[in-house]
Amino acid sequence: MAEASTSLYTTLIPHFSQNPSPSRRTSALPTARDRNSIRCSISATSNDSTRALVSVSQKIPWGCDVDSLENASALQKWLSESGLPPQKMAIEKVDIGERGLVALKNIRKGEKLLFIPPSLVITADSEWSCPEVGEVLKRNFVPDWPLLATYLISEASIMKSSRWSNYISALPRQPYSLLYWTRSELDTYLVASQIRERAIERITDVTGTYNDLRLRIFSKYPHLFPEEVFNMETFKWSFGILFSRLVRLPSMDGRVALVPWADMLNHNCEVETYLDYDKSSQGIVFTTDQPYQPGEQVFISYGKKSNGELLLSYGFVPREGTNPNDMVELPLSLNKSDKCYREKSEALRKHGLSVSQRFPLQITGWPLELMAYAYLVVSPPSMRAQFEEMAAVASNKSTSKKDIRYPEIEEQALQFILGSCESSISKYNKFLQGSGSIDIDVASPKQVNRKLFLKQLAVDLCTSERRILFRTQYILRRRLRDMRSGELRALRIFDGFRKLFQ
Ligand SMILES: C[S@@+](CC[C@H](N)C(=O)[O-])C[C@H]1O[C@@H](n2cnc3c(N)ncnc32)[C@H](O)[C@@H]1O
C-alpha cells in the first residue's frame, strides 16, 4: 500500500480538472468475459434489476465482515483460475490486522513474492461491465480517484455479473476508516490531535467529490447512475476501500491500482518493502526484507507514515514506540501584539507561509524550519534586516544556508517552542485523563463496542503523539538549562577577572 494515501492529496480533488489526465491511457485491459449480457441501466422503480440497490440508510449489501474468512477461499480459487501463480502464502486470521497473508513455506530474505498479472489489477483503464457508465465519466475527464470509486460501486452493484465479484465479496463491508466517524466523534476523541482537522478535511473532500459528481454527471444520466446505487453511503464505502487499499506503483509511472490478493498484506512499521510492478516477470511483486517461517504473518510497508496518518487512511494505530516514522505536528503562531507583526507576516507571506504554521516533531528531533520560524517570532525590531532570511529558511525553499543561528535570541526561541510544546501536552493530558469518563451512553451493545473501539484508537494515538512532545520538552529543557548554566559560568569567570584587575 506504499504511498497509497499520498496519492489522495494529489489526485482526490472535489473540483475536477477540465483537461484529460495526461497519464491516462485510452485502451482497456483485455478481459475474457463477454459483457453484453449485463443490464446496465435501470429505472429507479425497476423490480427485476440486476443491480443491488442500497438506500442511503441501508448497510452496504456487498463485501463481508472485516475479520471474515468466509469469502477468502472463493477469492483464492478465482484468482488461481484467472492466472495468479501458486503462492507461498495464504489468507488467514492473524493477530495483527484481523486477516492477513501467512507464510505456507519458508520464505527467504530477498525473495520476490506474489507475481500478480496486470489483468488481475484494477486501474483507471480497467474495462467496465457497464461500458456506458465508464464512457460518461471519461468524457467528463473524471480523475483517477473518483473514477475508481465509481467503478467499484458500479461493479459491486451488479454482484455476480461483475468480473470482480469474488474480489468485492472479500472486501470489508465497512472498512476501518475515519470517514465513518461522525463530526461529534472526531470532536470528542481527537480533540487534542491535529489529525482531527485532517480527518475533517478528508471527509469534506469526499463529500464534495460525491456532490460534484452528482451535480455534474449523475443527475444528467439518472438511468446510468440511479441514486439508490450511487449515493453518499456507497461513496463512503468505496473511498474507504481506496484509502486503505489503493497502491501507487512507481514502476508503472506512479499509476494507482487496486491489487487483489496483494491487498491482503498488512503493514509493519519495521518493514521497508513495498509493492511494485516488476518489468522482468511482468507482475506486481514485493521483495521480502526479512525471512519468514511457515505460519508467520508476512508484512509490507504502506509507506513512511506517522501513527496519525495510519489512523487517517487505514484505521489503525501501531503499538506505542514501534513506529520510527511517528510524528506529531506542533502549532506555532506570530504574536499579534508583536511590534513588527506586519513586517514579519509580510516576510512569511512572501515565502508561502502564514502567521500560524504547524511543524513536524519526531522522537529524534525537530526540523531546522521550525527553529527559523521561532527565531522570527521572538526576534526584536533591531533584527528586522534578518526577517527575510528567517522566513526563507522557515519555508524550506531557501537556497542559501539552512542552519541559521542567532545566539542572542536562541534562548527566547527555545523558550517559545517549549511554551507551545507544553500547551500541546496539556491538551493531550486533559484528553487522556478525561478519556475514562467519556460518556459511552448509547442504546445498543454494538454501538457501545464501536465507541469503546474508537476511544481506544484515540487513546493510543494521543499517547504516542504525547510521547514525542514529552521527549521534545525534555530536550528543550535540557538545552535551556545548559545554556543558562553556561551563561552563569561565563558570568562567574568574567566576575573573577573583573575582581582580579580591580
Ligand atoms: C490493505 S488492507 C490489508 C488486509 C486487511 N487486513 C483485510 O483483512 O482486508 C489494510 C487494512 O488492514 C488492516 N491493517 C493493516 N495493517 C495493520 C496493522 N499493522 N495493525 C492493524 N491493522 C492493520 C487495517 O484495517 C487496514 O485498513
The ligand as an ORCA input file, in Angstrom:
! r2SCAN-3c Opt
* xyz 0 1
  C      -4.709     -3.391      2.630
  S      -5.756     -3.927      3.876
  C      -4.920     -5.337      4.499
  C      -5.843     -6.533      4.613
  C      -6.884     -6.440      5.666
  N      -6.323     -6.884      6.936
  C      -8.099     -7.244      5.336
  O      -8.424     -8.170      6.069
  O      -8.775     -6.941      4.358
  C      -5.490     -2.661      5.045
  C      -6.267     -2.826      6.316
  O      -5.691     -3.852      7.103
  C      -5.645     -3.505      8.473
  N      -4.223     -3.420      8.892
  C      -3.138     -3.404      8.108
  N      -2.003     -3.371      8.828
  C      -2.371     -3.346     10.116
  C      -1.653     -3.289     11.348
  N      -0.334     -3.242     11.408
  N      -2.380     -3.263     12.502
  C      -3.730     -3.296     12.468
  N      -4.462     -3.350     11.323
  C      -3.799     -3.377     10.162
  C      -6.359     -2.175      8.578
  O      -7.703     -2.431      8.863
  C      -6.228     -1.598      7.183
  O      -7.269     -0.707      6.860
*
